[in-house]
Amino acid sequence: MYPYKVILDTDIGDDIDDAFALALILVSREFDLLGVTTVFKNTESRSRLARTILKCAGKSNIPVTCGCGAVISTKIDLPFNPCEAYLNSELHCQEKASLPEAELPSIDKRHGVDFIIDTVLQGNGDINIISIGPMTNIAMAIVKEPKIIKKIPKIISMSGVLDGRCSEWNIRLDPIAAEIVFKSDIPMDIVGLDVTSKMELPDVVTQLRANQHPLIKKLLETYELWKKLAGIQNGVPILHDPLAIETMISPSIVKWHTGSVSVELNDTNYGFIHFDRSKGCNHRFAYEVDVNAALSLWLDRILSIS
């Protein structure tokens, strides 16, 4: 029932789609955003970008908290060490788009894990979590306070891929955290690369420049930084994370398989997911998307802000 009460857990600042997803939530009447928690590497830097976008949208009252910078998984199948990146305060590629700290609303001093626990326990079993990064904060919250398991109606996650071609990034960053969340018995809607990789948004600059709202201008700034500093060749954003948000606005925009998801934690295919349609019905995994409708939904919502 609208509006959905939600917490957004995000690694905003690396790929551009996190910023685009946060903006979609902010301009959509279907959501009551209770807070944003940042995850992975420099979570303080990520919080500055989140608070900047909130301020540009006129939503400075929404709390933002810093979560886990390191990961739970001891085996890291990555070209870098997340813990070292966290300890070295490595900045994300869109850092320069953030306003100075003095111009931003104060950060919520609670750790992101504690914010999730406090907010969910204070709710009436009606607070959903949207996960568009590695699931470290959510897994830690489940381990620290298992009471939240029965109070979260659903987790909506951009993660995974069904076709077995790779270990999707959000799961690859912290496979053990993902497995803790998948095994928690919390219902989940999982929107993976099978559908999100189809969400290329061409000519985004021309379309967004038609609107001079501070939020749109900030999105364009973050986009240009992402394209330049992340070394993106063609600069075409893929709306991975926004599609997960859109499935809450328009559930029929994707088609779902029902079953049970688990994560491969052995050496072979470490971080890959398994989806068993013969066991359980706790998880829904998107397998088909109406691409034109999904791209139009994001653009129409963003361009309607005034």
Legacy VTK file of the C-alpha trace (Angstrom):
# vtk DataFile Version 3.0
C-alpha trace
ASCII
DATASET POLYDATA
POINTS 306 float
0.000 0.000 0.000
1.332 3.441 -0.963
3.363 5.135 0.180
5.952 2.443 0.831
8.057 3.136 3.894
11.606 2.367 2.821
15.246 2.507 3.846
17.691 2.816 0.948
21.016 1.001 1.408
23.451 2.149 -1.273
27.047 2.341 -2.461
26.279 5.617 -4.201
29.165 7.349 -5.933
30.701 4.630 -8.106
28.312 3.761 -10.928
25.868 6.547 -11.779
22.769 4.393 -11.353
22.676 4.763 -7.539
22.232 8.532 -7.833
19.577 8.016 -10.509
17.792 5.520 -8.242
17.802 7.852 -5.224
16.415 10.639 -7.394
13.601 8.390 -8.609
12.577 7.610 -5.031
12.609 11.301 -4.130
10.337 12.368 -6.990
7.872 9.471 -6.635
4.810 9.742 -4.405
4.875 5.966 -3.893
7.729 6.239 -1.375
8.204 7.522 2.132
11.997 7.460 2.411
12.861 7.041 6.090
16.615 7.142 5.655
19.665 6.342 3.549
22.505 4.087 4.711
25.789 3.999 2.817
27.907 0.892 2.356
31.322 -0.207 1.021
34.686 1.576 1.128
34.459 5.292 2.029
30.922 5.451 3.390
31.430 9.009 4.672
32.240 10.206 1.165
29.191 8.365 -0.129
27.061 10.035 2.541
28.092 13.464 1.265
26.790 12.687 -2.207
23.555 11.252 -0.810
23.015 14.323 1.362
23.824 16.587 -1.583
21.156 14.943 -3.730
18.658 15.115 -0.882
19.362 18.822 -0.406
18.995 19.541 -4.125
15.654 17.742 -4.022
14.503 19.797 -1.027
14.553 16.732 1.251
17.319 17.631 3.711
15.260 16.296 6.612
15.799 12.662 5.552
18.577 11.106 7.694
21.728 9.677 6.134
24.046 7.342 8.033
27.421 5.765 7.303
27.490 1.979 7.337
30.142 -0.697 6.845
33.136 0.251 4.744
34.746 -3.180 4.895
33.049 -6.498 4.119
32.213 -9.687 6.001
33.681 -12.078 3.442
37.258 -13.135 4.162
37.810 -14.443 0.654
37.946 -11.492 -1.732
37.675 -12.160 -5.459
38.479 -8.557 -6.371
41.431 -6.606 -7.825
41.610 -4.569 -4.578
41.104 -5.027 -0.849
37.881 -3.333 0.342
39.196 -2.988 3.890
42.333 -1.196 2.714
40.242 1.086 0.497
38.072 1.892 3.517
41.037 2.530 5.817
42.714 4.705 3.172
39.516 6.793 2.775
39.485 6.206 -0.962
37.036 8.582 -2.645
34.432 7.589 -5.189
34.446 8.997 -8.709
31.587 11.460 -8.111
33.022 13.019 -4.937
33.537 16.424 -6.580
29.802 16.698 -7.184
29.166 16.725 -3.428
28.593 20.016 -1.666
31.055 21.020 1.072
30.273 19.484 4.451
29.480 22.933 5.875
26.626 23.329 3.356
25.095 19.932 4.046
22.635 18.750 6.686
24.379 16.948 9.531
24.880 13.244 9.184
22.984 10.940 11.529
25.636 9.853 14.046
24.336 6.290 14.337
26.126 3.566 12.444
24.139 2.471 9.405
23.618 -1.005 10.894
22.132 0.497 14.062
19.977 2.867 12.025
18.464 -0.094 10.166
17.807 -1.954 13.423
16.361 1.056 15.261
14.129 2.135 12.396
12.764 -1.331 11.634
12.067 -2.138 15.299
10.274 1.182 15.786
8.056 0.488 12.780
4.887 -1.538 12.513
6.242 -4.302 10.316
5.805 -2.083 7.263
9.345 -0.866 6.506
10.938 -2.310 3.379
14.658 -2.201 2.621
15.920 -1.358 -0.847
19.412 -2.774 -1.389
21.413 -1.352 -4.312
24.905 -2.207 -3.117
26.644 -5.076 -1.353
24.465 -6.441 1.453
26.985 -5.953 4.278
24.895 -3.504 6.328
21.757 -5.611 6.055
23.559 -8.847 6.948
25.221 -7.218 9.951
21.853 -5.866 11.119
20.321 -9.346 10.853
23.187 -10.882 12.834
23.198 -8.144 15.475
19.418 -8.084 15.981
17.533 -11.058 14.502
14.238 -9.558 15.700
14.206 -7.412 12.569
13.735 -10.511 10.390
10.056 -10.805 11.279
9.472 -7.068 10.944
10.776 -6.516 7.408
8.005 -7.279 4.896
10.364 -7.327 1.927
13.864 -6.564 0.702
14.098 -5.280 -2.858
17.562 -5.964 -4.210
19.461 -5.153 -7.375
21.785 -8.152 -7.426
22.667 -11.403 -9.100
22.324 -12.906 -12.533
20.420 -16.057 -13.420
22.225 -17.107 -16.587
25.491 -18.015 -14.852
27.718 -15.763 -16.950
29.331 -13.999 -13.986
29.278 -13.163 -10.310
27.249 -9.948 -10.274
29.086 -7.003 -8.680
26.895 -6.356 -5.616
27.116 -10.018 -4.609
30.748 -10.400 -5.636
31.753 -7.588 -3.259
30.485 -9.534 -0.232
29.140 -13.017 -1.036
28.838 -14.103 2.604
26.730 -11.058 3.434
24.459 -11.838 0.482
24.077 -15.448 1.622
23.144 -14.326 5.154
20.405 -12.109 3.727
19.113 -14.719 1.271
18.958 -17.337 4.051
17.214 -15.032 6.527
13.648 -15.947 5.438
12.892 -12.296 4.679
10.879 -12.175 1.426
12.932 -10.703 -1.408
12.382 -9.320 -4.884
15.652 -9.670 -6.778
16.279 -7.651 -9.927
19.472 -8.830 -11.587
21.583 -8.336 -14.679
19.246 -10.568 -16.702
16.917 -7.572 -16.957
18.867 -4.512 -15.786
21.576 -4.866 -18.451
18.886 -4.069 -21.036
18.214 -0.670 -19.452
20.538 1.532 -21.529
19.449 5.169 -21.484
20.729 6.969 -24.602
20.945 10.722 -25.060
20.455 11.328 -21.332
22.214 14.718 -21.350
19.967 16.281 -23.984
16.838 15.076 -22.227
17.857 16.168 -18.736
19.137 19.604 -19.783
15.575 20.570 -20.639
14.906 20.866 -16.900
16.884 23.332 -14.773
15.758 22.077 -11.356
18.709 21.850 -8.890
18.207 18.090 -8.591
18.417 17.579 -12.365
21.489 19.791 -12.610
23.174 17.779 -9.870
22.345 14.509 -11.612
23.962 15.850 -14.772
27.040 16.871 -12.810
27.399 13.435 -11.253
26.860 11.836 -14.654
29.654 13.864 -16.254
32.053 13.001 -13.422
31.162 9.326 -13.674
31.719 9.336 -17.418
35.067 11.129 -17.147
36.650 9.665 -14.015
35.385 6.121 -14.347
36.771 5.959 -17.875
33.419 5.177 -19.464
33.835 5.046 -23.239
30.373 5.705 -24.599
28.911 7.358 -21.521
25.553 5.599 -21.830
24.192 4.940 -18.343
22.489 1.642 -17.603
19.621 1.966 -15.145
20.409 -1.138 -13.084
19.346 0.252 -9.698
16.420 2.400 -10.880
14.762 -0.683 -12.346
14.644 -2.277 -8.894
12.837 0.858 -7.661
10.459 0.766 -10.615
9.280 -2.742 -9.782
7.728 -1.261 -6.643
6.032 1.527 -8.592
4.831 -0.702 -11.427
5.148 -4.409 -10.482
4.075 -5.574 -13.946
7.047 -3.858 -15.585
8.960 -7.118 -15.051
7.996 -10.784 -14.995
9.028 -12.955 -12.075
10.175 -16.479 -11.321
9.475 -17.688 -7.778
11.823 -19.910 -5.799
14.850 -19.779 -3.531
18.211 -18.033 -4.058
21.543 -19.104 -2.567
25.143 -17.981 -3.130
28.037 -20.229 -4.153
30.716 -19.938 -1.447
33.039 -22.715 -2.611
36.031 -22.064 -4.867
34.204 -23.027 -8.050
32.019 -20.125 -9.223
32.529 -18.252 -5.938
29.926 -15.501 -5.634
27.625 -16.925 -8.317
23.990 -17.436 -7.370
21.790 -20.496 -7.596
18.062 -20.100 -8.119
15.965 -23.148 -7.311
12.410 -22.841 -8.578
11.459 -26.159 -6.991
12.243 -25.058 -3.426
10.486 -22.370 -1.427
8.614 -19.314 -2.582
10.345 -16.646 -0.531
12.216 -15.087 -3.428
11.083 -13.601 -6.711
13.673 -13.141 -9.445
12.943 -10.877 -12.409
13.536 -12.563 -15.763
11.876 -10.256 -18.311
11.391 -6.478 -18.524
9.355 -4.092 -20.643
12.376 -1.960 -21.539
10.565 0.918 -23.244
8.079 1.273 -20.399
10.849 1.115 -17.798
13.025 3.756 -19.475
10.014 6.015 -19.991
8.951 5.655 -16.373
12.310 6.905 -15.079
12.524 9.784 -17.555
8.916 10.883 -17.069
9.273 10.939 -13.286
12.606 12.787 -13.294
11.611 15.344 -15.924
8.304 16.066 -14.169
10.018 17.688 -11.183
9.572 21.439 -11.014
LINES 1 307
306 0 1 2 3 4 5 6 7 8 9 10 11 12 13 14 15 16 17 18 19 20 21 22 23 24 25 26 27 28 29 30 31 32 33 34 35 36 37 38 39 40 41 42 43 44 45 46 47 48 49 50 51 52 53 54 55 56 57 58 59 60 61 62 63 64 65 66 67 68 69 70 71 72 73 74 75 76 77 78 79 80 81 82 83 84 85 86 87 88 89 90 91 92 93 94 95 96 97 98 99 100 101 102 103 104 105 106 107 108 109 110 111 112 113 114 115 116 117 118 119 120 121 122 123 124 125 126 127 128 129 130 131 132 133 134 135 136 137 138 139 140 141 142 143 144 145 146 147 148 149 150 151 152 153 154 155 156 157 158 159 160 161 162 163 164 165 166 167 168 169 170 171 172 173 174 175 176 177 178 179 180 181 182 183 184 185 186 187 188 189 190 191 192 193 194 195 196 197 198 199 200 201 202 203 204 205 206 207 208 209 210 211 212 213 214 215 216 217 218 219 220 221 222 223 224 225 226 227 228 229 230 231 232 233 234 235 236 237 238 239 240 241 242 243 244 245 246 247 248 249 250 251 252 253 254 255 256 257 258 259 260 261 262 263 264 265 266 267 268 269 270 271 272 273 274 275 276 277 278 279 280 281 282 283 284 285 286 287 288 289 290 291 292 293 294 295 296 297 298 299 300 301 302 303 304 305
